[in-house]
Amino acid sequence: KNEVEQSPQNLTAQEGEFITINCSYSVGISALHWLQQHPGGGIVSLFMLSSGKKKHGRLIATINIQEKHSSLHITASHPRDSAVYICAVRVTGKLIFGQGTTLQVKP
Amino acid sequence: ETGVTQSPTHLIKTRGQQVTLRCSSQSGHNTVSWYQQALGQGPQFIFQYYREEENGRGNFPPRFSGLQFPNYSSELNVNALELDDSALYLCASSTNRDGTQYFGPGTRLTVL
């Protein structure tokens, strides 16, 4: 079993829909990162969380430390949100990554 | 744009050869991490350098080595290349060992 599990692996949505991507982890962490990766490889850091909730534009990230679970929400999704979303947890100075969730938003 | 650059963007090598990949971090970023991402997989941590010293290492053999220089650049060296080393190699820099990481665009290595 991977230390970081994401669900779903693939997600197709219609433009405007509310999207949730989930991340569960099994190790003690100091922080959790949500990252976005576009085709071609470039990775952008969206959020770094150690507790509670953060919001940036249409993106919201939450974390429940007790349940070892985090969610990334996208409100009013748009085709430009199509990308791979990766959850990564920080453990003693290194990041452990999930497999990623491939999101496609159709117009 | 994260301000982190990597070179080259693509590289083709044959089995047994050696390769050096380069990363240039933002000024003031004293920490650099290197990751390997195989096709369809999440990145895997190779190692981290903090103030020019290795600060942590993932499950990679010693033929993967690195250097970090005072001018915020760094290198990843891989000796005795194997077919399974074919992957996207990403570097990420940060202002401290636990801070937000800024990723470069990656180097795609193909080993034939």
Backbone of each chain as ProteinMPNN parsed JSONL, in Angstrom:
{"seq_chain_A": "KNEVEQSPQNLTAQEGEFITINCSYSVGISALHWLQQHPGGGIVSLFMLSSGKKKHGRLIATINIQEKHSSLHITASHPRDSAVYICAVRVTGKLIFGQGTTLQVKP", "coords_chain_A": {"N_chain_A": [[0.856, -1.193, 0.0], [0.557, 2.202, -0.91], [2.066, 5.051, 0.661], [0.827, 7.457, 0.302], [-2.269, 8.071, -0.945], [-4.391, 8.837, -3.636], [-7.626, 9.871, -4.743], [-10.252, 10.499, -7.106], [-8.431, 8.483, -9.587], [-8.684, 9.325, -12.174], [-10.639, 11.904, -13.611], [-13.427, 13.308, -15.111], [-15.072, 16.23, -15.965], [-17.774, 18.566, -16.477], [-17.641, 21.886, -17.693], [-17.909, 24.344, -15.202], [-18.717, 22.705, -13.139], [-18.455, 21.592, -9.696], [-15.581, 20.382, -8.189], [-13.963, 17.726, -6.49], [-11.022, 16.445, -5.149], [-9.407, 13.837, -3.508], [-7.105, 13.001, -0.857], [-5.354, 10.668, 0.973], [-3.244, 9.695, 3.669], [-0.708, 7.745, 5.306], [1.285, 8.177, 7.095], [3.123, 10.023, 9.63], [3.141, 13.526, 9.329], [4.643, 16.718, 8.517], [3.694, 18.665, 6.897], [1.419, 19.196, 4.146], [1.268, 19.173, 0.653], [-0.375, 20.507, -2.196], [-0.148, 20.104, -5.635], [0.071, 21.159, -9.057], [0.267, 19.775, -12.237], [1.01, 20.328, -15.548], [0.586, 19.109, -18.961], [3.67, 18.141, -20.436], [5.168, 18.599, -18.242], [5.743, 20.691, -16.314], [5.545, 21.712, -12.933], [3.481, 23.233, -10.554], [3.253, 24.715, -7.409], [0.412, 24.651, -5.468], [-0.813, 24.782, -2.892], [0.391, 24.778, 0.503], [-0.145, 23.04, 3.386], [-0.641, 22.743, 6.898], [-2.605, 22.583, 8.707], [-6.195, 22.953, 9.006], [-7.664, 25.062, 6.598], [-7.222, 26.418, 3.329], [-7.6, 29.019, 0.889], [-7.533, 29.979, -2.496], [-8.385, 31.983, -4.94], [-10.423, 30.165, -7.068], [-9.824, 27.807, -5.903], [-9.782, 25.564, -3.179], [-8.318, 24.183, -0.319], [-8.309, 21.648, 2.095], [-7.452, 20.153, 5.254], [-7.426, 17.377, 7.44], [-5.891, 16.544, 10.155], [-6.11, 14.597, 12.152], [-7.608, 12.599, 10.92], [-5.953, 12.044, 8.837], [-6.236, 13.063, 6.194], [-6.848, 14.9, 3.228], [-8.425, 17.337, 1.145], [-8.853, 18.686, -2.125], [-10.571, 21.24, -3.588], [-12.258, 22.467, -6.438], [-13.965, 25.18, -7.507], [-16.565, 26.171, -9.788], [-15.474, 24.997, -12.252], [-13.174, 25.067, -15.037], [-12.142, 24.63, -18.455], [-9.371, 25.248, -18.565], [-8.465, 24.346, -16.168], [-7.803, 21.764, -16.519], [-5.547, 19.256, -15.888], [-2.911, 17.446, -14.169], [-3.323, 16.711, -10.817], [-1.525, 16.676, -7.896], [-0.935, 15.262, -4.76], [1.233, 15.716, -2.046], [3.173, 14.705, 0.734], [5.043, 15.984, 3.475], [7.712, 14.5, 5.042], [10.019, 14.2, 7.482], [11.842, 16.037, 6.112], [11.686, 15.241, 3.426], [9.664, 14.902, 0.454], [6.823, 12.895, -0.108], [5.046, 11.567, -2.7], [1.714, 11.348, -4.04], [0.019, 9.375, -6.574], [-1.216, 11.017, -8.327], [-4.007, 12.787, -9.773], [-5.756, 12.81, -12.693], [-7.325, 15.352, -14.258], [-9.905, 16.274, -16.415], [-11.581, 18.885, -17.846], [-14.414, 19.541, -19.564], [-15.64, 21.7, -22.148]], "CA_chain_A": [[0.0, 0.0, 0.0], [1.317, 3.432, -0.964], [1.911, 5.914, 1.832], [-0.069, 8.547, -0.089], [-3.245, 7.576, -1.92], [-5.311, 9.843, -4.133], [-8.8, 9.402, -5.473], [-10.096, 9.398, -8.051], [-7.229, 8.553, -10.424], [-9.079, 10.094, -13.349], [-11.881, 12.626, -13.379], [-13.898, 14.139, -16.214], [-16.145, 17.102, -15.495], [-18.257, 19.592, -17.391], [-17.313, 23.242, -17.262], [-18.822, 24.89, -14.201], [-18.968, 21.769, -12.049], [-17.639, 21.609, -8.472], [-14.717, 19.195, -8.247], [-13.231, 17.373, -5.272], [-9.974, 15.421, -5.246], [-9.09, 13.422, -2.149], [-5.763, 12.487, -0.575], [-5.198, 10.044, 2.288], [-1.858, 9.315, 3.902], [-0.607, 6.793, 6.423], [2.48, 8.474, 7.889], [3.115, 11.316, 10.307], [3.635, 14.524, 8.399], [4.757, 18.085, 9.018], [2.907, 19.508, 6.002], [0.897, 18.551, 2.943], [1.289, 20.053, -0.511], [-1.116, 20.221, -3.422], [0.613, 20.561, -6.784], [-0.598, 21.021, -10.355], [1.23, 19.471, -13.293], [0.444, 20.398, -16.884], [1.296, 18.304, -19.965], [4.998, 18.709, -20.655], [5.922, 18.354, -17.017], [5.911, 21.756, -15.332], [4.776, 21.558, -11.692], [3.252, 24.465, -9.804], [2.779, 24.486, -6.058], [-0.862, 25.347, -5.237], [-0.994, 25.016, -1.455], [1.092, 24.01, 1.524], [-1.055, 23.042, 4.537], [-0.353, 21.9, 8.056], [-3.865, 22.453, 9.442], [-7.299, 23.81, 8.595], [-8.178, 25.295, 5.257], [-6.692, 27.575, 2.602], [-8.363, 29.328, -0.316], [-6.858, 30.862, -3.446], [-9.248, 32.057, -6.107], [-11.467, 29.124, -7.104], [-9.282, 26.595, -5.295], [-9.84, 25.459, -1.717], [-7.686, 22.965, 0.188], [-8.562, 21.39, 3.511], [-6.726, 19.017, 5.808], [-7.83, 16.88, 8.743], [-4.685, 15.851, 10.621], [-6.495, 13.414, 12.919], [-8.061, 11.558, 9.998], [-4.91, 11.891, 7.821], [-6.964, 13.215, 4.951], [-6.931, 16.252, 2.683], [-9.199, 17.47, -0.084], [-8.679, 19.869, -2.974], [-11.826, 21.547, -4.254], [-12.235, 23.491, -7.484], [-15.315, 25.679, -7.77], [-16.787, 26.708, -11.139], [-14.341, 24.478, -13.028], [-12.976, 25.63, -16.375], [-11.218, 23.773, -19.22], [-7.956, 25.515, -18.266], [-8.104, 23.609, -14.946], [-7.396, 20.414, -16.911], [-4.149, 19.037, -15.49], [-2.751, 16.405, -13.146], [-3.222, 17.283, -9.479], [-0.716, 15.753, -7.095], [-0.826, 15.479, -3.322], [2.543, 15.285, -1.543], [3.304, 14.958, 2.167], [6.415, 16.2, 3.921], [8.101, 13.591, 6.119], [11.444, 14.376, 7.821], [12.634, 16.737, 5.109], [11.471, 14.848, 2.038], [8.272, 14.828, 0.011], [6.309, 11.637, -0.656], [3.992, 11.999, -3.614], [0.686, 10.455, -4.536], [0.122, 9.039, -7.998], [-1.816, 12.076, -9.124], [-5.368, 12.695, -10.316], [-5.846, 13.478, -13.99], [-8.611, 16.036, -14.395], [-10.239, 16.872, -17.701], [-12.802, 19.676, -17.784], [-14.901, 19.732, -20.938], [-16.458, 22.928, -22.297]], "C_chain_A": [[0.889, 1.238, 0.0], [1.053, 4.268, 0.288], [0.975, 7.081, 1.564], [-0.986, 8.033, -1.194], [-4.164, 8.702, -2.332], [-6.499, 9.175, -4.804], [-9.617, 10.599, -5.936], [-8.774, 9.519, -8.811], [-7.474, 9.412, -11.646], [-10.441, 10.702, -13.097], [-12.201, 13.469, -14.604], [-15.089, 14.936, -15.722], [-16.569, 18.044, -16.609], [-17.897, 20.96, -16.81], [-18.363, 23.754, -16.286], [-19.059, 23.978, -13.008], [-18.008, 22.005, -10.874], [-16.887, 20.288, -8.403], [-14.034, 18.979, -6.905], [-12.245, 16.255, -5.576], [-9.515, 15.122, -3.822], [-7.691, 12.839, -2.035], [-5.76, 11.916, 0.841], [-3.753, 9.595, 2.448], [-1.766, 8.508, 5.186], [0.574, 7.07, 7.341], [2.297, 9.8, 8.615], [3.766, 12.361, 9.43], [3.804, 15.872, 9.108], [3.97, 19.059, 8.146], [2.431, 18.68, 4.824], [0.859, 19.585, 1.826], [0.298, 19.564, -1.561], [-0.38, 20.897, -4.576], [-0.205, 20.348, -8.045], [0.474, 20.791, -11.414], [0.522, 19.465, -14.643], [1.208, 19.481, -17.822], [2.628, 18.944, -20.314], [5.827, 18.723, -19.401], [5.951, 19.429, -15.968], [4.994, 21.586, -14.131], [4.699, 22.904, -10.987], [2.719, 24.101, -8.433], [1.514, 25.312, -5.843], [-1.016, 25.74, -3.77], [0.033, 24.226, -0.66], [0.275, 24.16, 2.805], [-0.461, 22.251, 5.675], [-1.586, 21.759, 8.941], [-4.923, 23.286, 8.733], [-7.56, 23.855, 7.106], [-7.468, 26.501, 4.646], [-7.477, 27.759, 1.323], [-7.515, 30.262, -1.186], [-7.68, 30.867, -4.721], [-10.332, 31.012, -6.041], [-11.015, 27.825, -6.445], [-9.367, 26.674, -3.774], [-9.178, 24.144, -1.323], [-7.962, 22.856, 1.675], [-7.731, 20.205, 3.961], [-7.287, 18.682, 7.175], [-6.678, 16.015, 9.243], [-5.043, 14.563, 11.358], [-6.892, 12.263, 12.004], [-7.046, 11.296, 8.894], [-5.526, 11.963, 6.418], [-6.982, 14.681, 4.529], [-7.782, 16.217, 1.418], [-8.821, 18.756, -0.797], [-9.991, 20.059, -3.716], [-11.585, 22.622, -5.316], [-13.682, 23.915, -7.729], [-15.376, 26.253, -9.184], [-15.654, 26.294, -12.082], [-14.369, 24.996, -14.467], [-12.025, 24.706, -17.137], [-9.743, 24.033, -18.925], [-7.507, 24.872, -16.955], [-7.644, 22.188, -15.273], [-5.894, 20.255, -16.691], [-4.113, 17.799, -14.603], [-2.548, 17.108, -11.807], [-2.579, 16.249, -8.558], [-0.7, 16.204, -5.644], [0.544, 14.964, -2.878], [2.632, 15.63, -0.066], [4.784, 15.099, 2.52], [6.687, 15.344, 5.152], [9.595, 13.737, 6.319], [12.256, 14.896, 6.645], [12.469, 16.279, 3.68], [9.982, 14.813, 1.733], [7.978, 13.428, -0.519], [5.066, 11.982, -1.441], [2.938, 10.912, -3.819], [0.864, 10.254, -6.036], [-0.445, 10.127, -8.899], [-3.232, 11.756, -9.565], [-5.405, 13.49, -11.609], [-7.242, 14.035, -14.171], [-8.752, 16.57, -15.812], [-11.57, 17.605, -17.539], [-13.221, 19.992, -19.212], [-15.765, 20.987, -21.026], [-17.925, 22.582, -22.525]], "O_chain_A": [[1.837, 1.339, 0.778], [-0.021, 4.205, 0.888], [0.391, 7.636, 2.495], [-0.52, 7.611, -2.253], [-4.664, 9.443, -1.486], [-6.399, 8.077, -5.352], [-9.675, 11.612, -5.239], [-8.079, 10.529, -8.699], [-6.588, 10.137, -12.099], [-11.295, 10.096, -12.451], [-11.368, 14.24, -15.08], [-16.013, 14.379, -15.128], [-15.823, 18.288, -17.557], [-17.858, 21.148, -15.595], [-19.563, 23.612, -16.52], [-19.551, 24.429, -11.973], [-16.911, 22.54, -11.038], [-17.474, 19.215, -8.54], [-13.584, 19.928, -6.264], [-12.599, 15.246, -6.186], [-9.266, 16.033, -3.032], [-7.161, 12.262, -2.985], [-6.122, 12.606, 1.794], [-3.115, 9.168, 1.486], [-2.644, 8.584, 6.045], [0.843, 6.297, 8.26], [1.429, 10.599, 8.263], [4.824, 12.118, 8.85], [3.196, 16.129, 10.148], [3.616, 20.15, 8.593], [2.965, 17.608, 4.539], [0.463, 20.731, 2.038], [0.152, 18.363, -1.785], [-0.036, 22.078, -4.517], [-1.065, 19.469, -8.099], [1.463, 21.52, -11.479], [-0.427, 18.713, -14.863], [2.345, 19.107, -17.535], [2.707, 20.162, -20.472], [7.051, 18.843, -19.463], [6.17, 19.112, -14.799], [3.798, 21.343, -14.291], [5.695, 23.613, -10.839], [1.824, 23.264, -8.314], [1.532, 26.531, -6.014], [-1.312, 26.892, -3.453], [0.486, 23.161, -1.078], [0.029, 25.278, 3.258], [0.155, 21.207, 5.458], [-1.614, 20.909, 9.83], [-4.609, 24.197, 7.967], [-7.663, 22.824, 6.441], [-7.153, 27.471, 5.335], [-7.963, 26.793, 0.735], [-6.875, 31.193, -0.696], [-7.682, 29.901, -5.484], [-11.088, 30.962, -5.07], [-11.76, 26.845, -6.437], [-9.067, 27.702, -3.167], [-9.449, 23.106, -1.927], [-7.864, 23.833, 2.417], [-7.352, 19.356, 3.154], [-7.588, 19.57, 7.972], [-6.514, 14.879, 8.799], [-4.36, 13.55, 11.208], [-6.564, 11.105, 12.264], [-7.261, 10.399, 8.079], [-5.362, 11.068, 5.59], [-7.113, 15.582, 5.358], [-7.848, 15.206, 0.719], [-8.513, 19.771, -0.173], [-10.467, 19.149, -4.394], [-10.811, 23.556, -5.113], [-14.519, 23.098, -8.112], [-14.382, 26.752, -9.711], [-14.962, 27.145, -12.641], [-15.42, 25.313, -15.024], [-11.18, 24.059, -16.518], [-8.935, 23.111, -19.028], [-6.313, 24.848, -16.653], [-7.146, 21.484, -14.394], [-5.084, 21.01, -17.229], [-5.143, 17.186, -14.324], [-1.703, 17.994, -11.684], [-3.031, 15.109, -8.459], [-0.479, 17.377, -5.344], [0.963, 13.885, -3.297], [2.219, 16.713, 0.349], [5.648, 14.434, 1.949], [5.993, 15.443, 6.164], [10.369, 13.429, 5.413], [13.235, 14.276, 6.231], [13.064, 16.877, 2.783], [9.15, 14.708, 2.634], [8.764, 12.851, -1.27], [4.143, 12.61, -0.922], [3.236, 9.719, -3.775], [1.722, 10.864, -6.674], [-0.177, 10.146, -10.101], [-3.602, 10.591, -9.711], [-5.123, 14.688, -11.625], [-8.22, 13.29, -14.229], [-7.854, 17.225, -16.342], [-12.568, 17.005, -17.139], [-12.484, 20.626, -19.968], [-16.522, 21.301, -20.108], [-18.755, 23.48, -22.671]]}, "seq_chain_B": "ETGVTQSPTHLIKTRGQQVTLRCSSQSGHNTVSWYQQALGQGPQFIFQYYREEENGRGNFPPRFSGLQFPNYSSELNVNALELDDSALYLCASSTNRDGTQYFGPGTRLTVL", "coords_chain_B": {"N_chain_B": [[5.841, 31.259, -14.179], [8.53, 30.014, -12.351], [11.065, 30.79, -11.83], [13.013, 28.928, -11.693], [15.292, 27.101, -13.495], [16.12, 24.464, -15.801], [18.532, 22.374, -17.398], [19.747, 20.015, -19.839], [16.653, 20.317, -21.797], [15.754, 18.034, -23.022], [17.188, 14.764, -23.403], [19.09, 12.174, -24.781], [20.508, 9.101, -24.077], [22.723, 6.239, -24.005], [22.629, 2.923, -22.612], [24.706, 2.397, -19.809], [26.187, 4.72, -20.088], [27.11, 7.976, -18.72], [25.474, 10.753, -17.137], [24.884, 14.262, -16.726], [22.751, 16.46, -15.189], [21.408, 19.74, -14.977], [20.504, 22.432, -12.777], [19.169, 25.58, -12.064], [18.61, 27.637, -9.446], [16.339, 29.977, -7.806], [17.638, 33.114, -6.702], [18.861, 33.203, -3.403], [17.592, 30.916, -2.581], [18.365, 28.361, -0.643], [18.082, 25.674, -0.628], [17.776, 22.698, -2.463], [15.961, 20.228, -4.158], [15.844, 17.052, -5.737], [13.961, 15.11, -8.051], [12.651, 12.092, -9.458], [10.528, 11.271, -12.079], [8.729, 8.809, -13.374], [7.008, 7.785, -16.358], [3.584, 8.391, -16.143], [3.532, 8.15, -13.408], [3.746, 9.387, -9.984], [6.13, 11.86, -8.807], [9.331, 10.76, -7.498], [11.314, 11.076, -4.646], [14.706, 11.918, -4.844], [17.109, 13.121, -3.701], [18.018, 15.731, -1.333], [19.622, 18.885, -1.151], [21.114, 21.093, 1.099], [22.46, 24.137, 1.72], [24.772, 23.352, 0.321], [25.289, 20.773, 1.178], [24.409, 17.312, 1.326], [21.197, 16.582, 2.449], [19.304, 14.712, 2.867], [18.06, 11.639, 1.594], [16.468, 9.665, -0.837], [15.246, 6.408, -1.855], [17.418, 5.597, -3.696], [20.145, 4.321, -5.66], [23.765, 4.585, -5.061], [24.865, 5.433, -7.489], [23.491, 7.575, -8.279], [24.156, 10.844, -7.806], [24.868, 14.096, -6.383], [25.451, 17.67, -6.568], [25.667, 20.86, -5.024], [26.024, 24.289, -5.591], [27.597, 27.427, -4.549], [26.427, 29.485, -6.008], [23.719, 29.093, -6.27], [23.147, 27.118, -8.108], [22.818, 23.695, -9.182], [23.633, 20.188, -9.573], [22.683, 17.022, -10.921], [24.013, 13.891, -11.075], [24.208, 10.908, -12.881], [25.487, 7.767, -12.986], [26.523, 4.924, -15.015], [24.165, 4.347, -16.629], [20.877, 2.957, -16.728], [18.172, 1.276, -18.42], [15.788, 1.706, -17.036], [16.192, 4.168, -15.934], [15.156, 6.042, -17.537], [13.183, 8.838, -17.586], [11.366, 11.746, -16.347], [13.224, 14.275, -14.935], [13.129, 16.289, -12.188], [13.915, 19.351, -10.622], [13.639, 21.198, -7.591], [13.479, 24.187, -5.808], [13.867, 25.932, -2.675], [13.419, 28.28, 0.041], [14.07, 27.309, 2.477], [14.533, 24.187, 4.268], [12.034, 23.066, 4.663], [10.171, 24.513, 3.277], [7.863, 26.017, 0.864], [8.089, 24.585, -2.321], [9.644, 25.37, -5.385], [9.305, 24.461, -8.597], [11.37, 23.396, -11.321], [11.164, 23.15, -14.963], [11.872, 20.611, -15.739], [13.909, 17.857, -16.936], [13.829, 15.691, -19.577], [14.887, 12.495, -19.746], [15.996, 9.97, -21.831], [16.911, 6.658, -22.013], [18.55, 4.471, -24.051]], "CA_chain_B": [[7.306, 31.137, -14.118], [8.989, 29.849, -10.97], [12.428, 31.282, -11.715], [13.923, 27.78, -11.623], [15.524, 26.585, -14.84], [16.847, 23.198, -15.891], [19.093, 22.088, -18.716], [18.967, 20.346, -21.034], [15.235, 19.974, -21.676], [15.659, 16.636, -23.428], [18.496, 14.137, -23.518], [19.061, 10.748, -25.103], [21.769, 8.437, -23.754], [22.656, 4.784, -24.115], [22.881, 2.177, -21.373], [26.1, 2.387, -19.375], [26.777, 6.056, -20.114], [26.933, 8.847, -17.561], [24.78, 11.978, -17.519], [24.812, 15.352, -15.739], [21.63, 17.367, -15.378], [21.683, 20.973, -14.25], [19.368, 23.183, -12.254], [19.53, 26.898, -11.558], [17.558, 28.036, -8.52], [16.176, 31.402, -7.544], [18.592, 33.691, -5.76], [18.414, 33.127, -2.006], [17.057, 29.577, -2.278], [19.521, 27.572, -0.217], [17.71, 24.252, -0.613], [17.331, 22.153, -3.747], [15.595, 18.808, -4.128], [15.75, 16.416, -7.054], [12.941, 14.072, -8.128], [12.508, 11.318, -10.692], [9.131, 10.957, -12.367], [8.517, 7.893, -14.485], [5.782, 8.075, -17.101], [2.335, 7.965, -15.509], [3.707, 7.998, -11.958], [4.092, 10.583, -9.236], [7.585, 12.004, -8.61], [9.995, 10.063, -6.395], [12.39, 11.892, -4.069], [16.06, 11.355, -4.995], [17.836, 13.689, -2.557], [17.921, 17.164, -1.092], [20.835, 19.559, -0.719], [20.894, 22.31, 1.887], [23.741, 24.831, 1.905], [25.823, 22.603, -0.368], [25.499, 19.443, 1.741], [23.249, 16.424, 1.188], [20.378, 16.73, 3.648], [18.318, 13.643, 2.913], [18.169, 10.843, 0.381], [15.433, 8.658, -1.051], [15.684, 5.037, -2.109], [18.139, 5.544, -4.969], [21.498, 3.788, -5.457], [24.847, 5.582, -5.024], [25.235, 5.968, -8.795], [22.822, 8.878, -8.352], [24.854, 11.748, -6.9], [24.559, 15.485, -6.679], [26.267, 18.762, -6.058], [25.034, 22.172, -4.982], [27.087, 25.291, -5.635], [27.231, 28.666, -3.84], [25.688, 30.423, -6.86], [22.342, 28.585, -6.333], [22.979, 26.091, -9.124], [23.069, 22.342, -8.685], [23.75, 19.139, -10.577], [22.375, 15.631, -10.64], [24.832, 13.006, -11.898], [23.819, 9.5, -12.858], [26.484, 6.91, -13.639], [26.115, 3.573, -15.436], [22.733, 4.465, -16.905], [20.062, 1.782, -17.009], [16.959, 1.602, -19.17], [14.773, 2.193, -16.094], [16.47, 5.564, -15.549], [14.385, 6.908, -18.427], [12.171, 9.517, -16.773], [11.473, 13.198, -16.228], [13.948, 14.639, -13.715], [12.693, 17.599, -11.746], [14.523, 19.939, -9.44], [12.785, 22.172, -6.921], [14.248, 24.945, -4.824], [13.083, 26.598, -1.635], [14.242, 29.15, 0.891], [14.52, 26.512, 3.613], [14.371, 22.746, 4.029], [10.634, 22.65, 4.767], [9.324, 25.548, 2.687], [7.231, 25.809, -0.438], [9.079, 24.251, -3.337], [9.434, 25.95, -6.709], [9.805, 23.429, -9.494], [11.811, 23.676, -12.671], [10.352, 22.501, -16.004], [12.265, 19.214, -15.87], [14.723, 17.32, -18.039], [13.354, 14.348, -19.958], [16.006, 11.622, -20.098], [15.671, 8.686, -22.455], [18.067, 5.756, -22.064], [18.299, 3.424, -25.072]], "C_chain_B": [[7.761, 31.061, -12.655], [10.375, 30.43, -10.76], [13.447, 30.17, -11.583], [14.066, 27.227, -13.039], [16.323, 25.292, -14.789], [17.393, 23.031, -17.304], [19.77, 20.726, -18.704], [17.491, 20.006, -20.823], [15.009, 18.513, -22.041], [17.059, 16.08, -23.629], [18.305, 12.667, -23.844], [20.453, 10.182, -24.847], [21.604, 6.948, -23.991], [23.052, 4.151, -22.782], [24.378, 2.16, -21.067], [26.774, 3.749, -19.369], [26.505, 6.801, -18.816], [26.25, 10.128, -18.032], [24.834, 12.985, -16.37], [23.663, 16.271, -16.11], [21.84, 18.576, -14.484], [20.413, 21.722, -13.88], [19.885, 24.519, -11.742], [18.363, 27.418, -10.721], [17.417, 29.549, -8.478], [17.244, 31.859, -6.56], [18.022, 33.629, -4.344], [17.817, 31.784, -1.615], [18.214, 28.649, -1.943], [19.252, 26.072, -0.192], [17.26, 23.831, -2.001], [17.065, 20.662, -3.575], [15.493, 18.308, -5.553], [14.75, 15.259, -6.978], [13.025, 13.37, -9.478], [11.043, 10.997, -10.885], [9.055, 10.067, -13.591], [7.164, 8.187, -15.122], [4.558, 7.526, -16.376], [2.405, 7.799, -14.0], [3.896, 9.362, -11.294], [5.603, 10.675, -9.088], [8.074, 11.191, -7.418], [11.187, 10.909, -5.953], [13.724, 11.189, -4.249], [16.922, 11.814, -3.823], [17.605, 15.18, -2.482], [19.28, 17.689, -0.665], [20.463, 20.849, -0.019], [22.259, 22.908, 2.162], [24.915, 23.94, 1.493], [26.133, 21.234, 0.241], [24.231, 18.606, 1.562], [22.515, 16.369, 2.519], [19.348, 15.622, 3.795], [18.356, 12.928, 1.58], [17.025, 9.852, 0.33], [16.062, 7.317, -1.377], [16.32, 4.909, -3.499], [19.571, 5.09, -4.718], [22.553, 4.887, -5.521], [25.244, 6.121, -6.391], [24.461, 7.254, -9.121], [23.534, 9.775, -7.332], [24.563, 13.185, -7.301], [25.593, 16.446, -6.134], [25.405, 20.009, -6.012], [26.141, 23.198, -4.844], [26.638, 26.587, -4.959], [26.406, 29.631, -4.678], [24.254, 29.964, -7.119], [22.106, 27.65, -7.521], [23.298, 24.728, -8.52], [23.115, 21.367, -9.849], [23.245, 17.823, -10.022], [23.207, 14.799, -11.608], [24.327, 11.579, -11.764], [24.853, 8.728, -13.649], [25.856, 5.587, -14.075], [24.623, 3.517, -15.7], [22.09, 3.129, -17.244], [18.802, 2.219, -17.733], [15.89, 2.218, -18.268], [15.041, 3.611, -15.602], [15.754, 6.543, -16.471], [13.228, 7.518, -17.653], [12.304, 11.015, -16.966], [12.168, 13.486, -14.901], [13.645, 16.094, -13.383], [13.566, 18.079, -10.591], [13.549, 20.965, -8.874], [13.598, 22.882, -5.865], [13.316, 25.61, -3.826], [14.025, 27.406, -0.754], [14.696, 28.44, 2.162], [14.117, 25.06, 3.385], [12.918, 22.309, 4.026], [9.669, 23.619, 4.092], [8.662, 25.126, 1.385], [8.317, 25.586, -1.485], [8.665, 24.832, -4.686], [10.13, 25.04, -7.716], [10.319, 24.012, -10.81], [10.967, 22.901, -13.668], [10.731, 21.041, -16.245], [13.181, 18.95, -17.056], [14.206, 15.922, -18.335], [14.533, 13.546, -20.475], [15.481, 10.321, -20.681], [16.95, 7.872, -22.544], [17.733, 4.609, -23.009], [19.225, 2.239, -24.887]], "O_chain_B": [[7.427, 31.918, -11.837], [10.821, 30.553, -9.619], [14.631, 30.44, -11.382], [13.071, 26.924, -13.698], [17.098, 25.055, -13.862], [16.792, 23.489, -18.276], [20.311, 20.314, -17.678], [17.123, 19.465, -19.781], [14.174, 17.837, -21.441], [17.992, 16.806, -23.974], [17.459, 11.996, -23.254], [21.45, 10.714, -25.335], [20.489, 6.453, -24.156], [23.718, 4.767, -21.95], [25.205, 1.937, -21.951], [27.808, 3.929, -18.727], [25.778, 6.33, -17.942], [26.418, 10.544, -19.179], [24.829, 12.609, -15.198], [23.614, 16.798, -17.222], [22.375, 18.465, -13.381], [19.397, 21.653, -14.572], [20.914, 24.58, -11.069], [17.261, 27.614, -11.234], [18.233, 30.294, -9.02], [17.692, 31.097, -5.704], [16.858, 33.957, -4.114], [17.562, 31.541, -0.435], [18.948, 28.205, -2.825], [20.11, 25.292, 0.222], [16.464, 24.518, -2.642], [17.832, 19.94, -2.938], [15.106, 19.044, -6.461], [14.695, 14.528, -5.989], [13.41, 13.957, -10.489], [10.383, 10.508, -9.968], [9.288, 10.517, -14.713], [6.284, 8.772, -14.489], [4.503, 6.344, -16.039], [1.439, 7.354, -13.379], [4.172, 10.359, -11.962], [6.294, 9.666, -9.23], [7.338, 10.961, -6.458], [11.963, 11.392, -6.777], [13.882, 10.029, -3.87], [17.407, 10.993, -3.044], [17.083, 15.807, -3.404], [20.004, 17.033, 0.085], [19.606, 21.602, -0.483], [23.116, 22.263, 2.766], [25.902, 23.8, 2.215], [27.121, 20.601, -0.129], [23.118, 19.127, 1.636], [23.113, 16.143, 3.571], [18.593, 15.61, 4.767], [18.651, 13.536, 0.551], [16.659, 9.265, 1.348], [17.264, 7.119, -1.195], [15.81, 4.196, -4.363], [20.156, 5.427, -3.689], [22.272, 5.993, -5.982], [25.896, 7.162, -6.467], [24.745, 7.929, -10.111], [23.512, 9.495, -6.134], [24.081, 13.458, -8.4], [26.474, 16.085, -5.354], [24.523, 20.2, -6.85], [27.084, 23.007, -4.077], [25.44, 26.824, -4.808], [25.747, 30.512, -4.125], [23.636, 30.401, -8.089], [20.956, 27.421, -7.896], [23.96, 24.626, -7.487], [22.694, 21.681, -10.962], [23.359, 17.54, -8.83], [23.117, 14.979, -12.822], [24.052, 11.106, -10.661], [25.075, 8.994, -14.83], [24.805, 5.185, -13.577], [23.9, 2.74, -15.076], [22.665, 2.293, -17.942], [18.409, 3.384, -17.671], [15.175, 3.134, -18.675], [14.199, 4.194, -14.92], [15.749, 7.746, -16.212], [12.385, 6.795, -17.122], [13.211, 11.498, -17.643], [11.742, 12.992, -13.857], [13.874, 16.999, -14.186], [13.911, 17.307, -9.696], [12.733, 21.528, -9.603], [14.328, 22.245, -5.106], [12.135, 25.822, -4.098], [15.245, 27.244, -0.794], [15.602, 28.912, 2.848], [13.434, 24.749, 2.409], [12.593, 21.275, 3.441], [8.462, 23.542, 4.323], [8.878, 24.024, 0.881], [9.321, 26.296, -1.529], [7.496, 24.788, -5.071], [11.349, 24.87, -7.7], [9.777, 24.985, -11.334], [10.14, 22.08, -13.271], [9.981, 20.311, -16.892], [13.22, 19.704, -18.028], [14.153, 15.07, -17.448], [15.111, 13.872, -21.511], [14.627, 9.659, -20.091], [17.955, 8.336, -23.083], [16.769, 3.873, -22.801], [19.155, 1.275, -25.649]]}, "name": "protein", "num_of_chains": 2, "seq": "KNEVEQSPQNLTAQEGEFITINCSYSVGISALHWLQQHPGGGIVSLFMLSSGKKKHGRLIATINIQEKHSSLHITASHPRDSAVYICAVRVTGKLIFGQGTTLQVKPETGVTQSPTHLIKTRGQQVTLRCSSQSGHNTVSWYQQALGQGPQFIFQYYREEENGRGNFPPRFSGLQFPNYSSELNVNALELDDSALYLCASSTNRDGTQYFGPGTRLTVL"}
